[in-house]
Amino acid sequence: MHQYRPPNPNPSYPPPSQFVASQQQPSSLEESLQKFMQVTGQAIQEVKNSTVQNTQAIVKSEHQMG
């Protein structure tokens, strides 16, 4: 009978060179992700500011109309 042996979670194979993290310079993917996060953060802040301004305008209109 064969005894089941689960796969080794830490194989001794080295990772392919393109997946080795480089400490010298961020990859194009890392740079793209950082830029995306920066632009997305700015867009979220603009939406928050716009929402506050719209809410204030609505409250002001409600007070003016009585």
N, C-alpha and C positions, 0 to 999 in steps of 0.2 A: 504494500500500500504506500502511496505517496502522501507525505505529510504536507499540508498547506503552509507555505511560508509567504507572508505578506512582502510586498516590494520594499526594498530598503529606502527609507525616507531621506537618507543622506548618501546618495550614490557618490562614488569616488571620481566620477567624471568631472573634469573642469567645465565651467560654463563656456559657451561659445564666445569668442572675443568681442563680438558686437554687443553682448549683454553685460560685459564687465564694466562696472561704474568707473568713469574717469573723473579724477579729482582736479585735473588741471583746468578743463574748460567745459562748460555745459554743452550738451549736445543740442542739435537743432530742435529736437523734440522738447527738451527741457526749456529752451528759450521760447519756443512757441507756447508751451503750457504756461510759463510765467507771464508772457504778454497777454494770453487769453485771460488769465486770472486777474491781471491788472485792469484790463478793459472791462471785464465783467463786473469787477468791484466798483469801478467808476459808474457803470451803467446802473447798477443797483442803487448807488447813492443818489444818482440823478432821479431815479424813480421815486425814492423815498422823499426827496426834496419836493418833487412835483406833487406827490400825494399830500404832503403837509400844506403846500400852497393852495391846492384845490380844496382841501378841507376848510382852510381858513376863508377862502372865497365863498364857499357854500354857507358857512356860519354867518359871515357878514351879510350875504344876500338874505338869509332868513331873518336876521335882525332888522334889516331895512324894510322888508315886506311886512314885518310885524307878526 
